[in-house]
Structure formats: structure tokens, C-alpha cells
Amino acid sequence: MSPSRNSKNTALKTDKALREQLVKLLDGGEAHAGWRTALADIPENLQGVKPKGAPHTAWQLLEHMRIAQWDILEFSRNPKHISPQFPEGYWPATEAPPDSRAWKKSVDAFGRDLAEMRRLVGDSKTNLFERIAHGDGQTILREALLVADHNAYHLGQIVLIRKMLAAWPE
């Protein structure tokens, strides 16, 4: 095998390994509770409860994660995307879900957008390192890492809120 062919094979393996690790990172669950676990089975009557000393409810955090993740995904793939006004556009208007279907609807949307981000970074046609043309230096790699980091931070807060409300399975 020629050195250039060997280098190309190594680069392809490295690229594939990076994409696989990014997908795992986006899913979470390796170093902390994954999103499905953190958001599952929260009693409806506790979704909008703010424990003493906590700055947010689980509902506020879920909606904030959903909105921010959607914004990052759309920025990553749509040059015409316009982000919400910061910071108010990234938070729900209420501390509790507006109705009994809102929590599930938000979790489902969060999951769909996360799957789309996973598809984007997992696609070998996506250049992870190229600057996003309509951005100011961002790359898909940076945006994927931002989603993973932001979600992990707020999922940790949701787990803490659940523990404070005695709504976390032991």
C-alpha cells in the first residue's frame, strides 16, 4: 500500500471515529443521565414546580433546551434562519406547561431536532471543519459540541430539580 493511500485510509477512519463520538456525545448518557432518562416520567403536577432555591422549573429548562437546540440546528443548515431574540426568545413564557400535552410535545420536538443534528454530523458529506458560510467563524463541529454541552448542562439541572422534588428514581 502506498503512503498516500495509507494516509487516506487513516483519515477516513479518523473522520468516521470522530463522527461516531459526536453522535454518542449528542445522545449523552455516557458520563451522565441521557436525555431520555432525564426527561422521562416526570409527574405532570411537578413539571412546572420550582423547588426552593432553584432558578427554574423542569418545564422552563426543557423548553429552553428545545428552543436553543432548534436554533443551533437551523443556524447550522439554513442560511435564511433568524434566531429568536436573546435572551427572552430562548425561554418559555410560563413556569409550567400550558396544558397536559405540552410536555410530551416539547420532548418529542427536542428528540426530533437532536436526531437531525445527529444525522447532520454523522453524514460523511458534511464537512465538520468548514466555516458555515452565513456565520462568523462557526463550524458544524463547533455547533454540535455546543448542543452537546448546553444540553448536558441543563439536563443536569433537570436531574437536580427532580431529586429536590423527590421525582428521581433511585
C-alpha positions as a printed Julia matrix, in Angstrom:
170×3 Matrix{Float64}:
   0.0    0.0    0.0
   1.37   3.41  -0.93
   1.92   6.02   1.81
  -0.72   8.32   0.31
  -3.32   5.53   0.23
  -2.45   4.6    3.81
  -2.85   8.26   4.85
  -6.23   8.43   3.12
  -7.42   5.26   4.89
  -6.27   6.65   8.23
  -8.03   9.96   7.57
 -11.28   8.14   6.66
 -11.09   6.02   9.81
 -10.38   9.1   11.91
 -13.27  11.01  10.34
 -15.63   8.09  10.93
 -14.47   7.72  14.54
 -14.94  11.45  15.18
 -18.48  11.36  13.77
 -19.36   8.3   15.86
 -18.09  10.0   19.02
 -20.02  13.19  18.23
 -23.24  11.21  17.8
 -22.64   9.49  21.16
 -21.87  12.82  22.8
 -25.07  14.35  21.44
 -27.11  11.45  22.79
 -25.5   11.76  26.2
 -25.69   9.08  28.82
 -22.04   8.09  28.94
 -20.94  10.42  31.75
 -24.4   11.48  32.96
 -28.06  10.64  32.53
 -29.1   10.71  28.9
 -31.87  13.0   27.75
 -34.49  10.25  27.56
 -33.84   9.22  31.17
 -33.66  12.77  32.5
 -36.94  13.78  30.84
 -38.91  10.55  31.35
 -41.76  10.05  33.79
 -41.75  13.45  35.44
 -45.18  13.66  37.07
 -47.34  16.25  35.34
 -48.02  18.06  38.62
 -44.24  18.6   39.12
 -43.24  19.74  35.62
 -43.87  23.38  36.48
 -42.76  23.35  40.13
 -39.73  25.43  41.08
 -38.08  23.91  44.17
 -36.88  26.31  46.84
 -33.54  27.73  45.75
 -33.85  26.59  42.13
 -33.88  29.29  39.44
 -36.07  27.31  37.0
 -38.69  24.6   36.68
 -38.16  21.43  34.68
 -40.58  22.83  32.08
 -38.59  26.03  31.67
 -35.35  24.07  31.24
 -36.88  21.62  28.75
 -38.29  24.42  26.63
 -35.04  26.38  26.85
 -33.07  23.34  25.66
 -35.56  22.65  22.88
 -35.51  26.24  21.6
 -31.73  26.62  21.82
 -31.07  23.26  20.15
 -33.56  24.05  17.36
 -31.9   27.43  16.84
 -28.41  25.92  16.62
 -29.6   23.18  14.25
 -31.36  25.64  11.96
 -28.41  28.02  12.01
 -26.18  25.08  11.04
 -28.2   24.14   7.97
 -30.3   27.11   6.89
 -28.66  30.37   5.75
 -32.04  32.16   5.96
 -32.68  31.17   9.6
 -33.33  34.02  12.0
 -32.6   33.3   15.65
 -35.02  34.27  18.41
 -34.45  37.49  20.33
 -31.91  36.9   23.1
 -32.49  36.09  25.9
 -36.3   36.23  26.05
 -36.82  34.2   22.87
 -35.0   31.24  24.39
 -37.26  30.79  27.42
 -40.94  29.88  27.74
 -43.4   32.49  28.93
 -44.69  30.31  31.77
 -43.15  28.27  34.58
 -45.47  25.33  33.86
 -46.61  23.65  30.66
 -49.71  25.42  29.28
 -51.65  22.14  29.0
 -51.33  18.41  29.6
 -49.95  17.73  26.1
 -47.24  20.39  26.07
 -44.55  18.38  27.9
 -44.74  15.42  25.5
 -44.9   17.73  22.5
 -41.76  19.53  23.67
 -39.87  16.29  24.44
 -40.82  14.9   21.01
 -39.64  18.05  19.23
 -36.42  18.03  21.24
 -35.82  14.4   20.21
 -36.55  15.08  16.53
 -34.18  18.04  16.37
 -31.49  16.11  18.21
 -31.86  13.27  15.69
 -31.47  15.82  12.89
 -28.27  17.18  14.45
 -27.01  13.62  14.83
 -27.77  12.97  11.15
 -26.0   16.16  10.13
 -22.77  15.32  11.96
 -22.98  11.64  11.06
 -23.23  12.37   7.32
 -19.81  11.96   5.71
 -20.81  14.64   3.18
 -20.96  17.23   5.99
 -17.63  18.99   6.37
 -17.29  19.31  10.13
 -14.41  21.79   9.9
 -15.55  24.15   7.15
 -16.78  27.53   8.3
 -20.53  27.97   7.98
 -20.87  30.44   5.11
 -23.53  32.61   6.78
 -21.81  32.56  10.18
 -18.89  34.42  11.62
 -16.42  31.58  12.07
 -18.63  28.76  13.38
 -18.28  25.2   12.05
 -20.65  22.24  12.24
 -18.22  20.65  14.69
 -18.43  23.69  16.97
 -22.24  23.78  16.74
 -22.55  20.05  17.55
 -20.26  20.46  20.55
 -22.29  23.49  21.65
 -25.54  21.48  21.5
 -24.0   18.61  23.47
 -22.52  20.92  26.11
 -25.65  23.04  26.51
 -27.92  20.01  26.75
 -25.67  18.25  29.28
 -25.61  21.34  31.5
 -29.39  21.74  31.58
 -30.12  18.02  31.8
 -28.02  18.04  34.95
 -30.19  20.84  36.28
 -33.33  18.85  35.48
 -31.96  15.81  37.32
 -31.2   18.03  40.33
 -34.71  19.53  40.25
 -36.19  16.04  40.08
 -34.11  14.98  43.08
 -35.2   18.09  45.0
 -38.82  17.2   44.22
 -38.32  13.52  45.11
 -39.18  12.66  41.49
 -35.92  10.94  40.52
 -35.83   7.15  40.53
 -33.2    5.88  42.97
